[in-house]
């Protein structure tokens, strides 16, 4: 029977897709398995509920938002059936910290019936910024991830698998979501902030068709009628640069993150 490695990911701006697909491809090549992708970024894809099988491997990836797995994905993620397949949780973070994002995704996979054998937190360009983690994952990140995949493949080949969940960095119980604050310690709440549209918009529909939450009105793309998770796919992907944020709290938080974390190269963490 043919075994399969599945790259399963949510990826607004493409960084999670790039890393998870890369790891899965190297795993499949090392093991001689088939490789498949399941992208659950768009709302329609989250009407499909994958079922995996023992002996297969799933590399599951999400971005970290506020130090955790995006809470808007939790309901869907809890529907996946692992059935004893090996699992590798992967999270992408934008240079600040991944806090409890990785351990949370590991726990979700274990609850879903996967046996987690490895896990990783990798750096990607921050969704808010073109400065934080600029261009990452880059060649060095992908090289490190390939080595990580090869080591995970060796565990499978030798059946050197620990009995419990793979140990990863994070706390139990999970800490609250990260709250941005100003210099006086006051919380900055950007949860209801939504992108705006400027005069450069040509009504091409990219933002509406690509919104992971289906929150942009395709008949009037200046209207964000649903929740915005700040993935910034519409902002970074707009061919005319017509989408933007102007909320003072959002911009302050973005500028503070850049001031605090842009100068140093954030590290990838890998666990086997």
C-alpha positions as semicolon CSV with decimal commas, in nm:
position;residue;x (nm);y (nm);z (nm)
1;X;0,000;0,000;0,000
2;X;0,132;0,344;-0,094
3;X;0,200;0,579;0,197
4;X;0,132;0,951;0,172
5;X;0,277;1,268;0,318
6;X;0,017;1,546;0,322
7;X;0,106;1,914;0,344
8;X;-0,199;2,066;0,512
9;X;-0,196;2,441;0,573
10;X;-0,369;2,772;0,619
11;X;-0,163;3,042;0,451
12;X;-0,285;3,397;0,391
13;X;0,027;3,547;0,237
14;X;0,200;3,224;0,135
15;X;0,472;3,182;0,396
16;X;0,309;2,886;0,573
17;X;0,237;2,720;0,240
18;X;0,600;2,762;0,135
19;X;0,741;2,607;0,452
20;X;0,491;2,325;0,501
21;X;0,507;2,220;0,135
22;X;0,886;2,223;0,151
23;X;0,899;2,003;0,461
24;X;0,640;1,762;0,323
25;X;0,819;1,730;-0,012
26;X;1,149;1,646;0,158
27;X;0,980;1,396;0,388
28;X;0,809;1,225;0,097
29;X;1,130;1,211;-0,105
30;X;1,330;1,070;0,186
31;X;1,070;0,802;0,259
32;X;0,964;0,722;-0,095
33;X;0,607;0,826;-0,012
34;X;0,360;1,009;-0,233
35;X;0,311;1,379;-0,153
36;X;-0,019;1,566;-0,151
37;X;-0,130;1,915;-0,051
38;X;-0,446;2,028;0,122
39;X;-0,484;2,405;0,142
40;X;-0,762;2,507;0,381
41;X;-0,709;2,883;0,350
42;X;-1,032;2,966;0,168
43;X;-1,378;2,920;0,323
44;X;-1,491;2,663;0,064
45;X;-1,196;2,437;0,146
46;X;-1,302;2,428;0,510
47;X;-1,618;2,248;0,409
48;X;-1,398;1,945;0,340
49;X;-1,298;1,732;0,637
50;X;-0,990;1,518;0,563
51;X;-0,956;1,170;0,708
52;X;-0,604;1,032;0,744
53;X;-0,479;0,678;0,793
54;X;-0,227;0,507;1,019
55;X;0,114;0,498;0,855
56;X;0,066;0,823;0,665
57;X;0,221;1,155;0,772
58;X;0,051;1,493;0,792
59;X;0,252;1,815;0,814
60;X;-0,003;2,065;0,944
61;X;0,077;2,435;0,937
62;X;-0,082;2,757;1,055
63;X;0,044;3,108;1,121
64;X;0,071;3,231;1,478
65;X;-0,162;3,519;1,562
66;X;-0,127;3,680;1,906
67;X;0,098;3,393;2,014
68;X;-0,155;3,120;1,942
69;X;-0,318;2,919;1,666
70;X;-0,574;3,156;1,508
71;X;-0,889;3,106;1,712
72;X;-1,108;3,133;1,403
73;X;-0,955;2,807;1,278
74;X;-1,010;2,603;1,593
75;X;-1,356;2,473;1,510
76;X;-1,237;2,343;1,174
77;X;-0,911;2,198;1,304
78;X;-1,100;1,999;1,563
79;X;-1,289;1,814;1,288
80;X;-0,980;1,650;1,131
81;X;-0,949;1,273;1,180
82;X;-0,592;1,152;1,228
83;X;-0,668;0,783;1,291
84;X;-0,315;0,716;1,417
85;X;-0,131;0,888;1,132
86;X;0,196;1,055;1,222
87;X;0,166;1,430;1,269
88;X;0,413;1,716;1,241
89;X;0,278;2,052;1,363
90;X;0,442;2,358;1,203
91;X;0,374;2,720;1,294
92;X;0,502;3,038;1,130
93;X;0,571;3,350;1,333
94;X;0,676;3,700;1,234
95;X;0,987;3,751;1,453
96;X;0,831;3,847;1,789
97;X;0,752;3,504;1,939
98;X;0,535;3,201;1,878
99;X;0,448;3,179;2,250
100;X;0,211;2,878;2,284
101;X;0,123;2,847;1,916
102;X;0,326;2,532;1,854
103;X;0,221;2,343;2,165
104;X;-0,140;2,437;2,094
105;X;-0,123;2,300;1,739
106;X;0,051;1,987;1,868
107;X;-0,225;1,936;2,123
108;X;-0,492;1,984;1,857
109;X;-0,330;1,721;1,637
110;X;-0,303;1,477;1,925
111;X;-0,668;1,530;2,015
112;X;-0,757;1,472;1,649
113;X;-0,593;1,129;1,664
114;X;-0,248;1,201;1,521
115;X;0,070;1,077;1,685
116;X;0,301;1,378;1,671
117;X;0,662;1,282;1,602
118;X;0,824;1,621;1,534
119;X;0,734;1,989;1,537
120;X;0,872;2,322;1,429
121;X;0,827;2,697;1,464
122;X;0,969;2,885;1,168
123;X;1,001;3,252;1,084
124;X;0,804;3,408;0,801
125;X;0,756;3,766;0,696
126;X;0,510;3,922;0,939
127;X;0,165;3,972;0,791
128;X;0,154;4,334;0,915
129;X;0,498;4,429;0,791
130;X;0,742;4,414;0,502
131;X;1,029;4,469;0,747
132;X;0,977;4,203;1,016
133;X;1,113;3,875;0,886
134;X;1,150;4,031;0,542
135;X;1,172;3,768;0,268
136;X;1,151;3,478;0,509
137;X;1,144;3,186;0,493
138;X;1,463;3,237;0,294
139;X;1,723;2,995;0,159
140;X;1,880;2,940;0,502
141;X;1,540;2,869;0,659
142;X;1,452;2,621;0,386
143;X;1,787;2,445;0,422
144;X;1,729;2,406;0,797
145;X;1,378;2,279;0,732
146;X;1,507;2,021;0,482
147;X;1,748;1,884;0,745
148;X;1,459;1,878;0,994
149;X;1,249;1,679;0,746
150;X;1,530;1,432;0,683
151;X;1,573;1,373;1,057
152;X;1,199;1,317;1,095
153;X;1,214;1,071;0,805
154;X;1,493;0,881;0,982
155;X;1,274;0,848;1,291
156;X;1,004;0,690;1,077
157;X;1,245;0,460;0,893
158;X;1,397;0,333;1,217
159;X;1,065;0,340;1,403
160;X;1,240;0,546;1,668
161;X;0,913;0,703;1,778
162;X;0,846;0,823;2,132
163;X;0,530;0,697;2,298
164;X;0,376;1,032;2,383
165;X;0,342;1,364;2,201
166;X;0,660;1,521;2,071
167;X;0,797;1,759;2,338
168;X;0,784;2,120;2,214
169;X;0,826;2,465;2,360
170;X;0,519;2,616;2,524
171;X;0,318;2,618;2,844
172;X;0,036;2,407;2,984
173;X;-0,223;2,539;3,047
174;X;-0,196;2,765;2,745
175;X;-0,133;3,130;2,815
176;X;-0,385;3,396;2,708
177;X;-0,356;3,551;2,363
178;X;-0,083;3,813;2,337
179;X;-0,215;4,164;2,394
180;X;-0,031;4,458;2,235
181;X;0,019;4,755;2,467
182;X;0,130;5,114;2,443
183;X;0,425;5,259;2,634
184;X;0,204;5,325;2,935
185;X;0,095;4,962;2,954
186;X;-0,252;5,022;2,818
187;X;-0,395;4,746;2,599
188;X;-0,439;4,817;2,229
189;X;-0,744;4,639;2,091
190;X;-0,724;4,592;1,714
191;X;-0,966;4,301;1,687
192;X;-1,237;4,504;1,511
193;X;-0,999;4,699;1,287
194;X;-1,060;4,643;0,916
195;X;-0,867;4,740;0,602
196;X;-0,973;5,033;0,389
197;X;-0,963;5,087;0,014
198;X;-0,810;5,381;-0,169
199;X;-0,867;5,535;-0,512
200;X;-0,622;5,299;-0,682
201;X;-0,873;5,013;-0,658
202;X;-0,977;4,880;-1,002
203;X;-1,244;4,642;-0,865
204;X;-1,053;4,337;-0,989
205;X;-1,201;4,125;-0,709
206;X;-0,873;3,974;-0,591
207;X;-0,937;4,072;-0,230
208;X;-1,292;3,938;-0,219
209;X;-1,214;3,606;-0,385
210;X;-0,900;3,554;-0,176
211;X;-1,020;3,659;0,170
212;X;-0,975;3,357;0,399
213;X;-1,287;3,450;0,593
214;X;-1,500;3,557;0,297
215;X;-1,543;3,893;0,465
216;X;-1,507;4,128;0,166
217;X;-1,818;4,206;-0,039
218;X;-1,750;4,105;-0,402
219;X;-2,007;4,361;-0,522
220;X;-1,835;4,642;-0,335
221;X;-1,482;4,547;-0,235
222;X;-1,449;4,855;-0,016
223;X;-1,694;4,691;0,224
224;X;-1,555;4,444;0,479
225;X;-1,877;4,290;0,602
226;X;-1,733;4,016;0,822
227;X;-1,448;3,953;1,064
228;X;-1,092;4,052;0,968
229;X;-0,819;3,830;1,113
230;X;-0,537;4,065;0,995
231;X;-0,380;3,803;0,769
232;X;-0,315;4,094;0,529
233;X;-0,362;3,885;0,217
234;X;-0,568;4,165;0,064
235;X;-0,312;4,431;0,161
236;X;0,000;4,250;0,044
237;X;-0,160;4,082;-0,255
238;X;-0,356;4,369;-0,408
239;X;-0,206;4,432;-0,756
240;X;-0,263;4,807;-0,719
241;X;-0,177;4,853;-0,352
242;X;-0,530;4,972;-0,288
243;X;-0,588;4,806;0,051
244;X;-0,443;4,957;0,367
245;X;-0,487;5,003;0,741
246;X;-0,498;5,347;0,898
247;X;-0,617;5,269;1,250
248;X;-0,383;5,449;1,496
249;X;-0,364;5,153;1,735
250;X;-0,285;4,909;1,455
251;X;-0,014;5,137;1,313
252;X;0,135;5,198;1,658
253;X;0,153;4,824;1,724
254;X;0,309;4,760;1,383
255;X;0,572;5,031;1,435
256;X;0,656;4,907;1,785
257;X;0,703;4,552;1,661
258;X;0,934;4,675;1,386
259;X;1,132;4,889;1,629
260;X;1,175;4,605;1,877
261;X;1,230;4,301;1,655
262;X;1,342;4,400;1,306
263;X;1,713;4,440;1,381
264;X;1,783;4,083;1,495
265;X;1,733;3,765;1,294
266;X;1,471;3,559;1,476
267;X;1,544;3,190;1,518
268;X;1,365;2,879;1,398
269;X;1,294;2,615;1,662
270;X;1,273;2,247;1,568
271;X;1,182;1,956;1,790
272;X;1,234;1,584;1,722
